[in-house]
Amino acid sequence: MKAYIHSHKGILTFLSFLYNSDKNTFNYLIDHQGKVDTSQEALGLSFAVMFGIIDGEKAKQLVKNAVVSKYGITSITPDFPWYPKEMPGDITISFGPW
């Protein structure tokens, strides 16, 4: 049980670094140089709501403000710049399961 509690606190601490309180969302990542990528990652947002990382009115607003494409919510948005518009990457245009 102690390991679970320790792990849970570690995850919450880590997620607090990714939370963007100005926009009430979570950043996608912070790279090895400290650069913040503000892309939306749908699974992470879903888990944050489902597991109570964010709740109440903040959770409602997070879901309400999520970017949704004409085909539904994508795994990661916006598209990564290295994918051409004619051939977007699979994770930037769809959401699983595949």
PEGI-V631164 format. One record per helix or strand. SS is the DSSP state (h for helix, s for strand). FROM is the first residue (numbers start at 1). TO is the last residue. If there is no record, write none. Layout:
ss=SS from=FROM to=TO
ss=SS from=FROM to=TO
This chain:
ss=h from=2 to=18
ss=s from=19 to=20
ss=s from=25 to=26
ss=s from=29 to=30
ss=s from=36 to=37
ss=s from=40 to=41
ss=h from=42 to=50
ss=h from=56 to=64
ss=s from=69 to=69
ss=s from=72 to=72
ss=s from=76 to=77
ss=h from=85 to=87
ss=h from=90 to=92
